[in-house]
Amino acid sequence: MLVQLAFTALTNGYAAGFAKGSIYKGPGKFICLPGLNCYSCPGALGSCPIGSLQAVIGSRSYRFSFYIAGFLLLFGALFGRLVCGWLCPFGLVQDLLYKIPFVKKLRRLPGDRWLKYLKYVILAGFVIVLPLTVLDIVGQGQPWFCKYICPSGTLFAGIPLIASNPPLRAALGWLFTWKAAILAALLLLSLLVYRPFCRYLCPLGAIYGLFNPAALYRFRIDKEKCTGCGACQKACKLDIPIHQTPNSPECIRCGDCRRACPHGAICTANRRAARPFGKTRT
């Protein structure tokens, strides 16, 4: 969590933006950051890859960006969803909320088996198809995911800008109410179930998750050491059977399974499995 806090502070460190209620527009905004880091956040020093992708897809002049595609391919090929577990600001918010004691914590929501595919529907529909096909009078598409769904943008950009700009509050309409309702629902769900947005809605997580089986940083199971005890799945807040699917697209690489394995059977690719805690080599 310290890594998450440090990265969030570093990439959203434009303090003057929060003080003045303005958006940083310097050269850093031409650089994508690996997590959901809203362009319109007053403190953001870079751009969100999903927002940037929609801007290109919906443009009259461009339909493809080698930079954005290369950026997603690079981070996906190197880390997979490790980005989600360690570098995403909205992931940090969900982690902190889940730590708050609640009457009952759920391992998963009802319908989890099908709900986890919703993020791929959002990626295809709201990030790609709608910006490409639903155009305004001048032939420009809209950033549908950012505009109608993204809770990270509402939390880190919409609310701070409205709080510091009274004229903006007078212009609020149904769209802000809709997005605030999505944000509120996800924040409440984060008290009950671990990372609901990452599990079911995040299109960036959907992209990175496709790389998990082939990423440079991936898990493998030492079959000689693994006994199938299920300790890894019990420790996993996403309820993934790591001993069976160590590179599931849902895995955010938090490392809880590796720490929980009593036999040291989980390791990263190209590295030997760790020895069980407390045991020495003989």
C-alpha positions in Angstrom: 0.0 0.0 0.0 2.9 2.3 0.6 3.9 1.9 -3.1 0.3 2.8 -4.1 0.3 5.9 -1.8 3.7 7.1 -3.1 2.8 6.6 -6.8 -0.6 8.4 -6.4 1.1 11.3 -4.6 3.8 11.5 -7.3 1.5 11.4 -10.3 -1.1 13.7 -8.7 1.3 16.1 -7.1 0.3 19.4 -8.8 -0.8 21.1 -5.5 -1.5 24.4 -7.2 -4.3 22.7 -9.2 -6.2 21.8 -6.0 -5.6 25.2 -4.5 -6.8 27.1 -7.6 -9.3 24.6 -8.9 -7.6 24.4 -12.2 -6.1 21.7 -14.4 -2.4 21.3 -15.0 -1.8 21.7 -18.8 2.0 21.4 -19.0 4.1 19.0 -21.1 3.5 16.1 -18.7 -0.1 15.8 -20.0 1.3 14.4 -23.2 2.5 11.4 -21.2 0.2 8.5 -20.3 0.3 7.1 -16.8 -0.3 3.4 -16.3 -3.4 3.5 -14.1 -6.8 5.3 -14.3 -5.4 8.8 -13.7 -7.9 11.3 -14.9 -6.6 14.1 -17.2 -9.0 16.5 -15.5 -7.9 15.9 -12.0 -6.5 19.2 -10.7 -3.4 17.5 -9.4 -2.7 15.1 -12.3 0.6 15.5 -14.0 -0.1 13.0 -16.8 -3.0 11.4 -18.7 -5.1 8.3 -18.4 -4.5 5.8 -21.2 -8.2 5.0 -21.5 -9.1 8.7 -21.8 -6.3 9.2 -24.3 -7.5 6.1 -26.3 -11.0 7.5 -26.6 -9.8 10.9 -27.6 -7.9 9.4 -30.5 -10.7 7.0 -31.5 -13.3 9.8 -31.4 -11.2 12.3 -33.3 -12.1 13.4 -36.8 -8.4 13.3 -37.8 -7.2 10.2 -36.1 -8.5 6.7 -35.5 -5.3 5.0 -34.2 -2.3 6.1 -32.1 0.9 4.1 -32.1 1.9 5.8 -28.9 -1.1 4.8 -26.9 -1.3 1.3 -28.4 2.5 0.9 -27.7 2.1 2.2 -24.2 -0.7 -0.4 -23.4 1.2 -3.2 -25.1 4.4 -2.3 -23.2 2.9 -2.2 -19.7 0.7 -5.2 -20.4 3.6 -7.3 -21.8 5.9 -6.3 -18.9 3.5 -6.3 -15.9 0.0 -7.5 -16.8 -2.4 -6.5 -14.0 0.4 -5.7 -11.6 -0.4 -2.1 -12.6 -3.9 -2.5 -11.1 -2.6 -3.9 -7.8 0.3 -1.4 -7.3 -0.1 1.8 -9.4 -3.8 2.7 -9.8 -5.1 5.5 -7.6 -8.7 4.3 -7.7 -7.5 0.8 -6.7 -5.9 2.4 -3.7 -9.2 4.0 -2.7 -11.0 0.7 -2.9 -8.2 -1.0 -0.9 -8.5 1.6 1.9 -12.3 1.3 2.0 -12.2 -2.5 2.2 -10.0 -2.2 5.3 -12.9 -0.5 7.2 -14.6 -3.1 9.4 -18.1 -4.1 8.2 -20.8 -6.4 9.4 -20.0 -9.0 6.7 -17.4 -9.1 4.0 -18.3 -11.0 0.8 -15.8 -13.0 -1.2 -17.7 -12.2 -4.4 -21.0 -10.7 -5.5 -23.9 -12.9 -6.7 -23.4 -13.5 -10.4 -19.7 -13.0 -10.2 -19.2 -15.7 -12.8 -20.9 -13.5 -15.4 -20.3 -10.0 -13.9 -16.5 -10.3 -14.4 -17.1 -10.2 -18.2 -18.9 -6.8 -18.0 -15.6 -5.0 -18.1 -14.9 -6.5 -21.5 -18.3 -5.3 -22.7 -17.5 -1.8 -21.4 -14.1 -1.9 -23.1 -15.6 -2.9 -26.5 -18.7 -0.8 -26.3 -18.0 2.4 -24.3 -14.2 2.7 -25.1 -14.1 1.6 -28.7 -17.4 1.2 -30.6 -19.4 4.1 -29.4 -16.7 6.8 -29.8 -16.1 5.4 -33.3 -19.7 5.2 -34.5 -21.8 7.8 -32.6 -20.5 11.1 -33.9 -21.7 14.7 -33.5 -22.5 17.2 -36.3 -18.8 17.8 -37.0 -17.9 14.1 -37.1 -16.4 14.0 -33.6 -17.0 11.1 -31.2 -17.4 11.4 -27.4 -15.3 9.8 -24.6 -18.2 7.6 -23.6 -16.6 5.8 -20.7 -15.1 8.9 -19.2 -18.3 10.9 -19.7 -20.9 8.4 -18.5 -19.2 5.8 -16.3 -15.7 6.4 -14.9 -15.9 6.8 -11.1 -12.2 7.7 -10.9 -12.8 10.8 -12.9 -15.8 11.7 -10.8 -13.8 11.3 -7.5 -10.5 12.8 -8.5 -11.6 15.4 -11.1 -15.3 16.2 -11.0 -15.8 16.7 -7.2 -12.6 18.7 -6.6 -13.3 21.0 -9.6 -16.9 21.6 -8.5 -15.9 22.2 -4.9 -13.4 24.9 -5.9 -15.4 26.5 -8.7 -18.8 27.9 -7.6 -19.9 28.7 -11.2 -19.5 25.0 -12.1 -21.9 24.0 -9.3 -24.6 26.1 -10.9 -24.3 24.2 -14.2 -24.6 20.7 -12.6 -27.2 18.5 -14.3 -28.4 14.9 -14.5 -25.1 13.6 -15.8 -23.1 14.6 -12.7 -25.9 13.1 -10.6 -25.7 9.9 -12.6 -21.9 9.6 -12.2 -22.0 10.5 -8.5 -24.5 7.7 -8.0 -22.2 5.2 -9.8 -19.3 6.4 -7.6 -21.3 6.2 -4.4 -22.5 2.7 -5.2 -19.0 1.5 -5.9 -17.6 3.1 -2.7 -20.3 1.4 -0.7 -19.7 -1.9 -2.4 -15.9 -1.5 -1.6 -16.8 -1.8 2.1 -18.4 -5.2 1.4 -16.5 -6.8 -1.4 -12.8 -6.3 -2.5 -12.3 -4.0 -5.5 -15.7 -4.2 -7.2 -14.8 -1.7 -9.9 -11.6 -3.6 -10.8 -13.4 -6.9 -10.9 -16.5 -5.9 -12.9 -16.2 -2.6 -14.7 -12.6 -1.4 -15.4 -11.7 -1.5 -19.1 -8.1 -0.8 -18.4 -8.0 -3.8 -16.1 -9.6 -5.8 -18.9 -6.8 -4.8 -21.3 -4.0 -5.6 -18.8 -5.6 -8.8 -17.7 -5.4 -10.2 -21.2 -1.6 -10.1 -20.9 -1.4 -11.9 -17.5 -0.6 -15.3 -19.0 2.2 -14.0 -21.1 3.5 -11.0 -19.2 7.2 -10.9 -18.2 6.0 -10.7 -14.6 3.7 -13.7 -14.1 3.3 -16.5 -11.6 4.1 -20.2 -11.9 3.4 -23.0 -9.6 6.1 -25.5 -8.5 4.1 -28.7 -8.9 6.6 -30.6 -6.8 5.8 -28.4 -3.8 2.2 -27.6 -4.3 -0.2 -29.8 -2.4 -3.4 -28.2 -3.5 -4.2 -27.1 0.1 -6.0 -24.0 -1.1 -4.2 -21.6 1.2 -3.5 -19.3 -1.7 -7.2 -19.1 -2.7 -8.2 -18.4 1.0 -5.7 -15.6 1.1 -6.7 -14.1 -2.2 -9.3 -11.3 -1.7 -10.5 -11.9 -5.3 -11.1 -15.6 -4.5 -8.9 -16.9 -7.4 -7.7 -20.5 -7.2 -4.1 -19.5 -7.8 -2.8 -23.1 -7.5 -5.0 -23.9 -10.6 -4.9 -20.6 -12.6 -1.8 -18.7 -11.4 -2.2 -16.2 -14.3 -5.9 -15.6 -14.3 -6.9 -12.3 -16.0 -8.5 -11.3 -12.7 -5.3 -11.5 -10.7 -3.9 -8.0 -9.7 -0.6 -9.4 -8.5 -1.0 -8.2 -4.9 1.2 -11.1 -3.7 -1.1 -12.2 -0.8 -1.1 -15.8 -2.3 2.7 -16.0 -2.3 2.9 -14.9 1.3 0.2 -17.3 2.4 1.6 -20.4 0.6 3.0 -22.7 3.4 5.1 -24.7 0.9 6.7 -21.8 -1.0 5.2 -23.2 -4.2 4.3 -19.9 -5.9 7.0 -17.9 -7.7 7.4 -15.6 -10.6 8.4 -16.7 -14.0 12.1 -17.5 -14.5 12.6 -17.6 -10.7 12.8 -20.5 -8.3 10.0 -20.9 -5.8 10.7 -19.5 -2.4 11.3 -21.7 0.5 8.5 -22.0 3.1 8.7 -19.4 5.8 10.9 -20.6 8.7 12.6 -23.4 6.8 16.2 -23.4 5.7 18.1 -25.2 3.0 19.7 -28.5 4.0 
